[in-house]
Amino acid sequence: MLDESGRPVADALVLSHPEQLERLRAVCPEAAPTGVLAGDPCWDRMLAARPYRERYRRALGVGRAQRLVVLNSTWNPESLFGDDILPSLLPRLTSELPVDEYRLAAVLHPNIWHGHGPGQIRAWLDRARRAGLTLVDPLHGWRQALLAADAVIGDHGSVTYYAAALGTPVLLGAAPLACLAPEAPVHAFVRTAPRLDPGLPLRPQLAQLIAAHSPLPDPAAFTSSVPGESATRLRRLFYDMIGIPEPDAPALLEPLPLPPFEPAAHTVPLQVLTKLLGSGEVSVVRYAGPHPGPDGTGETHMAVHEDTRDQSQLSLADVVFRQGTADDPRFGSLALWTTEVLARHPQCALAAYITGPGTCTVRTSDDTLLHLRAEPGADADPAACASALHAWLASGKSLHEVVTQGLTVHTGGAVHRVRVVRG
């Protein structure tokens, strides 16, 4: 903070809270006169974007009944990523959390990307990405992901602290204290926040975290003492420093952009647990990885995306599915694609071509072409609906019943009514 002559290097040090000025005065009193309380523009942009939370969730393909879990790591040998906690945690998260109940996204510090290279990061996390994990843009998308999150698994970095300031439940997977100033608010947060126990099942820990959560007051209070004022204060500082008058127009921050639509992509084989509940009613629970079988009152089958990297699994799949537009010339037609899939994979009982939210065309092994259409406004995954239909038919139940009365699919904590129409 000081040059060789003992003078402050900077003309102004922008601070977001008076407690930072007190710590600056304690560690370097010569630099204290340069401290300027100007708030936090990053925080102000998030506060302004809070009303758009549902849009950010839809951009990530989060269903109304789903929980979005954001994994966050800072750049540090003792961080969630640096301690290799995250790479070992991801296979368990993707296999222990039902894909229709939980959505996973990861926010990694930009230095992780630049230190190892984007190709290496994607290679390390490849299996998790194929199981539905989304890697969030570390510069332009992380704020929106935090606003959309139902829970954050993080460490001592600033993004995790921002999550706590927003009132989001936080579980610390790494919590080093030695690198933090004991007087800093983040030290108190890391010292007292709930800890992830990697030795215990993960799903109950997340459920307990969310159910018992009570927002902590300190993170929001210490993030900025002047919320909403950073643009005004910073512009005033900058114009004062260069010695010219400010513009008459108000100082405004750029709003957070709406991210591109990026739903989960499950191209690993899905283990599907089903249970018949009543007339035309089927419960569906899907896992993107090995999972204990049903409790004896249900059945299990495998659903595999046609573009899976595990091509050998297609010969074992009960349901083969893919997404696309109904008029994609590469597949000829919906009828042609479903026919080709069943001819190519004789053991497959049902082929499903997903054409949009809540809609798909399926062909059964007895060559019956059907169209599934979820009720308007439903956010059911058509692949889950296709698995429900397969479970119904595989149990020996009547196709006529669901064509006449419809199919009711219980999945991800939601109930979806689905029309079954003969093609």
Disulfide bonds with the S-S distance in Angstrom:
none
